[in-house]
Amino acid sequence: MISERMIAMTKSSSAIRAMFEEGMRLAAIHGSENVFDFSLGNPNFPAPAALNRAIAQVLEDTDPTVVHGYMPNAGFPAVRTAVAENLNARFGTAFTAENILMTVGAAGGLNVILNVLLNPGDEVVVIAPYFLEYGNYIRNFGGVLRVVQAEEGTFQIDPAAVAAACNEKTKAVIVNNPNNPTGVIYPAETIRALAEALEARQQELGTSIYLLSDEPYRELAYDGADVPYIPCFYRNTIVGYSWSKSMSLPGERIGYLVIPSEIDDYGLIWDAACTSNRILGFVNAPSLLQLAVARCLNEKTDISAYDRNRQALYNGLTALGFECVYPRGAFYLWMKTPGDEKAFIEAAKRHCLLLVPGSSFAMPGYARLAYCVSPDRIARSMPAFAQLAREFGLGK
C-alpha cells in the first residue's frame, strides 16, 4: 500500500490538468480545431528570440564542464549576482548573490521555502481564490492550510481578515500578484495595508510571519498597472519568481527565491534553503537555463499579444451577457457562472469549451479561462460561447 497522504493528494489531483487531458480526448473525437481549450496556463507565444540566442551562445562560448556540471546548490554565483543587480536597478533594493537562490521554477522555490519554515501543524494563510496546488505544497511538509476569502466583487485582499487569521502557529502568508485565477492586481495601497496589519500581528503574537510573494506573472500587467514589489513594503518577505510565463518557458523550470538579509533568522533560513534545494532532489536549478536567462535579464516582455487576447475574450464574453472580472494582469479571465457551476462546466464541455471550475481555486460559482492561446482560438470559440449563453438564458 502506498502512502495514505499520497492517496489523498492523488484523489484531489489538479482539475486543471484533468481538463487539459479531457481536451485531448475531445480532440480525438471532434478534431483539435473544433475543441476550444482554455484550461491550462501554457503560453502559446514563443520564447524571446534573445533567449534562444543566449542558449546557443552559452553552448558555444562556455566551458562544457561548467555548462553541464555541478555548481553551489544556490546556483552560479555570477548568475545570482546578475539577478540581484537587476532587481536592485528596478526596485531600489540592495540585494547581493547571498539573497538569490536559483530554483526549479516558482513551484520548486515555494516547496524549498515551505520545507524550511514548516513544522508539522504549522499554518499557512492563503487568499481565496488561489492556485490550489498551494495546498499540496503546504501539506508536503505537514503544514495546515488556512483560507481567507478575498473581498467580494473586487477580489482584493482584506488585510484585517488576513491578519485575524494569523495565530501562534502561523508561519507564512502566500500572496500571488498578479493573481491566478482572477487576473486582479493588488495595488500599493493594499500591499501597504497588508504589511501594516501583519507587522502589528507579529508584534502582538511575538512571532515571525513570513509573507511569501509568488510572482510568476509579475511582467504580465496591462493598462500601465504597477505591480508593487512587496519586499519594499514588508521586511519579512520572501519572493518566488519564475520565467515560465514572462519568457514562455514553463517546461524549462527556471526561477529563483529572493531571501532578503533583513528577514528574521536570515542566516538560518538561507543555509536551510540551500540544503532544502538539495535534499528535495532538485540539487540545483538547470545549469544551462541559469546561464542563459542571466544574459536576458533586461529583455522586455512583449505583452501586446496577451493584451489583444484579453480584450477580445473579455469584450466577446461580456457582449454575450457573461459576467467577468476585468483582468489587469496575468493571462486569465475570471467568469461568474450563471447558475450551478458544475452544470455550467459540463454544458460548456458539450460545446467543446474547456473551462476550469472555480471550485478548483476554492471559490465555487466561477470559471477560469486561460487566454494564453492563439487569437484564432478565441475568435472561433465565440459561436460556441454564444450557444452556451443562450442555453443559460443570457443575452436576451
N, C-alpha and C positions, 0 to 999 in steps of 0.2 A: 504494500500500500504506500502510495506517495504521501508527501507532506499534506496534512489537513489544511494548512494555511494556503498551499498552492491549489488545492481543490477548490477552496472558496474563491481565490483570485481568478481561477480559470472560468468558473461559473459566471463571474461578473466581468468577464473579458470585454475589452473595448467594443462598444456598439458602433464606433466609427469604423473600425476595421471590419466588423461584421457587415456593415452596409457596403463597404468597398467590395467585399467578396460577393455580396448579393448583386452588385453591379456587373461583375464578371459573369455571374450565372445568367442574368437577364440579357447581357450582350450576346451570349451564345444562342439565345432563343430568338431575340428580335434584331440582332445586328448591333454592333457597337455604336453606329451612327444614330441609332434610334433610342439609345439609353442616355439619360441626362444625369450624370453622376456629380452631385455637389457635396459629397460626403467627406472626402479626405483633403486635408490641408497640404496637398502635394503640389508645389509650384509648377505650373505649366510652362513658365517662361525660362529661357536658358540662362545658365550662369554667365556672368560678365565675361566678355572676351579677354579682359585683362587677367582674370583668374585662370582661364585656360592657358594663356601665355605664361603666366607665372609658374604653373605646374611644369610646363615644358622646360622653362628656364632653370628651375630648381634641378630637374633631372640632368640638364646639360652642364650646369656650371658648379654643382656641389658634389663634394666627395661622396661616392655611393655608400661608404661606411657610415657617413653622417645621415644621409637621407633615409637609409633603411635600418639604422642602428638604434640602440637604446640611448636615452638621454635622462636627465633627472626626472623623477616622477611628475614634477610640476610642469615639465615642458622645457624646451630650449630656452636658456636664459636670454638670448638675443631676441627671440620672438616675444617673450614675456615683457621685456623692456620696450619693444616697439609698441605692443598693445597698451602698456601703461602710459607711454608718452602720447599716444594718440588720444587716449581718454583725457589726459591732462590738458591737451590743447583744446579739446571740445568742451570740457565741463569745468575747467579751472580746478581740478583736483591735483593731488601731489603723490600719485601712486608710483611705485617702483616695481621691478620684477618680482620683489618679495610680496607683492599684493595680488599677483596674477597667477592663477593655476589653470593651465590648459586642460580642457576636459573633452570627453567624448559626447559632444553636443550639450545642450542645456539640460536634457533629461539626465545624462550622466553626471553633470555638475550638481543637480539637485540631489541625486542619490548620494553623491560623495558628501555633501554638507549635512544632509539629514543623518547619515551614518555617524558623522562626527558629533552631532548635537544631541541625538535622542537616546535616552534610556527607555526600556520598556515601560509603557504607561505615560510617558511624556506626551504633551498635547501640541498640536499644530493647528492654528486657525487658518481657514480658507474662506474666501468670499464667493458665495454662490450668485450666479452660475460660474462654475470653474471647470478647468480641464480635469476630467475625472481621474486621470492617471495619478494626480497628486495623492489621492487616497492610497493607491497601491504603493507609491514611493514611501509614504509615511509608514504604512503597515509593514513594509520590508524590514523595518528596524524596530518593530514593536510599538510604534507610536500610535496615538489616538487622534483621529480627525475631529475637529470641532468646526462646525459650519455656521457662518453668519450670512444672512441674506443681504444682498445689495439693495439699495433703495429702489422701491417700486417705480417702474416707468423710466427713470433715468439710468438705472443700473450703476449708479455711482456708489462709492464706498460710504458707509455710515461709520465715521471714526469712533463715535461714542459706543456703538454696538460692538465694534471690533475690540475696543479696549475693555468693555464689560465682559467679553467672552474670555479674556485672559485671566488666568489664575496662577497659583503657585506651581502648577505642573506645566504651564505653557512655556515652550522653548522658542517658538517661532510663529510668525505670521507670513503667509505667502501672498504676494501681490503680483499680478500679471498685467503689465501695462505696456502697450495697448492690450486690451483684454480679448482672450479667446474664451467664450464664443461670441460676445456681444459686439465687438468692434469699438467699444467705448474706450476713450482715453481719460484717465484720471488726471485732472489739471493740477497745477502747482498748489492752488489753494486747498484742494482736497488732500494732497500729499502732506502739506504743511499741517493741516488739522489732524491728520492721522499720526504724524510724527509727534505732535504735542500731546495727543491722547496716550500714545504708547509710552512716551517719556514719563508722563505723570503716573501711568500704571506701573512702570518699572520701579519708580521711587516708592510708590505705595506698597508694592509687594516685596521690595528689597531683592529683586532678582533681575536677570538679563533676559530681555525679549528681543530676539533677532528678527529683523524684517528681511525676508528672502525675496528679492526682486527678480522675477522671472521675465527676461526681456528678449525673447526671440523675434518679436515684432517691432522693436524699437524704431527701425528705419521706415516702417510702413505707416506713415502718418500723413493725412491728407488735409487740404484746405489750409495749409500753413500752421496746422496744430503743433504745439510744443509738447514733447513727452518729457516731463521733469526727471532729472537724474537723482534718484532717491538718496544716495549717499550724501548729497549736498543738503539734505533736509533732516536725516535721522542717522545718528552716529553708529548705531548697531545694525547697519545694513550690510548684507552680503548679496552681490549681484551674480545672477547666472545669465550668460549670453550664449547665443548660437548664431552661426552664419547660415543656418538651414533655410531661413526664409529670405533674408536680405540678399543673399547671393544664390538662392535656389540650389542649396546643397544639402537637402535633408538626408540623402543616403551617405554622405561623406562623414557625418558625425564629428563635427569640429566646433568647439566653443571654448568658453573659459568661465572661471569664477573670479570675481573681484572680492578679495578679503582685505578690507582696509585695516591699516595698522591701528586705527583709533577704536576698533571694536573691543568690547570686553574680552579678556583672555585671548588676545590676538595670537600670541606665541603658541599657546596650546592648540588653538584651532588651526593655525597654519600647518604645524607639524602633523597634526592628526589628519588634516585634509590630504596632505601629500601621501601619508600612509594609506588613507582610505582609497585614494585613486589606484593604488597598487593592489590592495587586498580585495577590492571588489572585482578584480580581474581585468580592469582597463589597462593597468600598469602605467600607461601614458596615452595621451591623445595621439592620433595618427601623425606620424612624423612628417610625411610629405605634405599633408594639408597644413600643418603648423607653419612650415617654411613658406608655403605658397600664399596663405592668407596674410602673412606678415608683410608681403610685398604689395598688398592690395588694400591696406587699411584706409587709404584716402580716396578710394573709389567711391563715387556717389551711386547710391541705389536709384535706378530709374523706376519710379513707381507709376509712371504715366499709364502703362497698360493695365495695371491693377485699378487705377483710378477710373479709367474708362469702363472697365467691367463693373466696378462698384456703382457707378451712375446708371449703367444700362440695367443692371439687375434690380437695384432699388427703385428706379423710376418705373421699370416694367411691372414689377410686382405691386407696387402701391397703386398704379393706374388700374390694376385688376381688382383692387379692393383689399389686398392683403395689408395687414398692419405690421410694419417693420421698424426696427430701431435704425436710425441713420448712422452708418458706421463712420467713425472718424479715423480709425486705424485698423491694422491687421488686414486680413482678407476674408472676413466672414460677415454674413448678414444674419441678423437675429430676427426671426419672424414669429409673431404670435399665431398659434394655430387656432383656426376657427373651430370651436367645438372640441371634442375629445382628441388629445394628442395622438394616442395610439391609432385611432380610426383614421386620422388625417394622414399620418405617416404611411399607413397601409394603402390608403386611397392614392397617395402620391406614387407609390410603387406601381400600382395598376396603370398609371400613366407614364411609367418608366422614369419617374423623377425620384432620385435618391437623396433624401434629406436626413439629417441626424436629429433624433428626438431630443427635446430639451431636458428630458429626464436623464439623459446621458451626461448632463452637466449639472445635475442636482436641481433642475428647475423645470418641472413638467409644465406643459401648456405652450411650449415654444418649439421651434425647429431652427437648426443652424444650417446655413448654406455656405459652402466654401466657394468663393468666386475667383480663386486662383486657377481658372480654367481658360480654355480658348474662348475668344469673343464669339466665335461661331456657335459654340455650345449654348451660350446664353441666348443668342438670337433664335436658334432653332428650338429651344425649350419653351419659348413663350406660348405657342399654341397649346402645349400640354398643360402649362400653368393656367391658361385661360379655361380649359376644360375642367381642371381641378377647382378653380374659383367658382365656376357655375355649379359644380356638384355640391359645393358648400354654401351656395346662395349668396355669393359675393358679387359685387359689381352691378347690382340691379338698380 
